[in-house]
Amino acid sequence: GPARATTLLGHVGSVSCLALSAPHTGAAQHALSASYDKSIRLWSLDRPAEASSAACLRGHRAPVLKLVWAAELLASADREGAVLLWDLRTGAHTPLGAHRGHATAL
C-alpha cells in the first residue's frame, strides 16, 4: 500500500536519534527516540494512527545523541560523554562510564 507517516509527539527538544524494533511476525512494533531534552522515549507503533509514548526514560544529564538497541537492552550516549545501559523491561539504567567529549557513536 501507500507509504504512511505518523507524527509522534512527546519530546520538548529536538530529536537526535531514532531506532526501530526488528520486525517479527506477530510481534509488537516499537521505536525509541533520543532527544536534546535529555530523555529517551519508547513508542508503541502497533496502531500508527494512535501511536503514543509507552515510556519515558530519564537518566542523562545532557542531550542524548546516540542509541543502540538489542532485544531488552539499550545503550545510550550523551553530549557530556556519558554512556548508560538500560533494561527496557524495568526502565533501570547502569552507567558504563564517560568520555571527555561528546559520545556520538556506540
TADAVEN-V784124 format. One record per residue. N is the residue number from 1. RES is the residue in three letters. PSI is psi in radians with two decimals (999 if undefined). D_CENTER is the distance of its C-alpha to the mean C-alpha in whole Angstrom. Layout:
[[N/RES/PSI/D_CENTER] [N/RES/PSI/D_CENTER]]
This chain:
[[1/GLY/-3.11/28] [2/PRO/2.65/27] [3/ALA/2.54/23] [4/ARG/2.60/21] [5/ALA/2.50/19] [6/THR/2.29/17] [7/THR/2.22/16] [8/LEU/2.00/13] [9/LEU/2.36/14] [10/GLY/-0.73/12] [11/HIS/2.59/11] [12/VAL/0.02/14] [13/GLY/3.01/14] [14/SER/2.53/13] [15/VAL/2.28/10] [16/SER/-0.34/10] [17/CYS/2.56/7] [18/LEU/2.40/6] [19/ALA/2.39/6] [20/LEU/2.54/9] [21/SER/2.62/11] [22/ALA/2.34/14] [23/PRO/2.26/17] [24/HIS/2.42/19] [25/THR/2.17/22] [26/GLY/-0.13/22] [27/ALA/2.63/19] [28/ALA/2.54/16] [29/GLN/2.35/14] [30/HIS/2.81/10] [31/ALA/2.65/7] [32/LEU/2.40/3] [33/SER/2.46/4] [34/ALA/2.61/5] [35/SER/2.82/8] [36/TYR/-0.14/12] [37/ASP/0.13/12] [38/LYS/0.29/11] [39/SER/2.88/8] [40/ILE/2.34/4] [41/ARG/2.43/5] [42/LEU/2.23/6] [43/TRP/2.38/9] [44/SER/2.19/12] [45/LEU/0.28/14] [46/ASP/-0.70/17] [47/ARG/1.63/19] [48/PRO/-0.62/18] [49/ALA/-0.35/20] [50/GLU/0.38/19] [51/ALA/2.36/15] [52/SER/2.84/14] [53/SER/2.06/11] [54/ALA/-0.44/11] [55/ALA/2.66/10] [56/CYS/2.07/9] [57/LEU/2.20/8] [58/ARG/2.42/10] [59/GLY/-0.36/12] [60/HIS/2.57/12] [61/ARG/0.06/15] [62/ALA/2.89/14] [63/PRO/2.37/12] [64/VAL/2.19/9] [65/LEU/-0.43/10] [66/LYS/2.51/8] [67/LEU/2.49/6] [68/VAL/2.18/8] [69/TRP/2.26/8] [70/ALA/1.93/12] [71/ALA/-2.03/13] [72/GLU/0.03/12] [73/LEU/2.55/11] [74/LEU/2.32/8] [75/ALA/2.41/9] [76/SER/2.61/8] [77/ALA/2.56/11] [78/ASP/3.12/12] [79/ARG/-0.38/15] [80/GLU/-0.03/17] [81/GLY/-0.04/17] [82/ALA/2.46/15] [83/VAL/2.20/13] [84/LEU/2.52/12] [85/LEU/2.19/12] [86/TRP/2.48/10] [87/ASP/1.90/12] [88/LEU/-0.29/10] [89/ARG/-0.60/14] [90/THR/-0.37/14] [91/GLY/0.02/12] [92/ALA/2.59/14] [93/HIS/2.70/13] [94/THR/2.21/15] [95/PRO/2.35/16] [96/LEU/-0.06/17] [97/GLY/-3.05/19] [98/ALA/2.67/19] [99/HIS/2.93/20] [100/ARG/-0.33/23] [101/GLY/-2.86/21] [102/HIS/2.43/17] [103/ALA/1.86/15] [104/THR/0.01/14] [105/ALA/2.65/14] [106/LEU/999/14]]
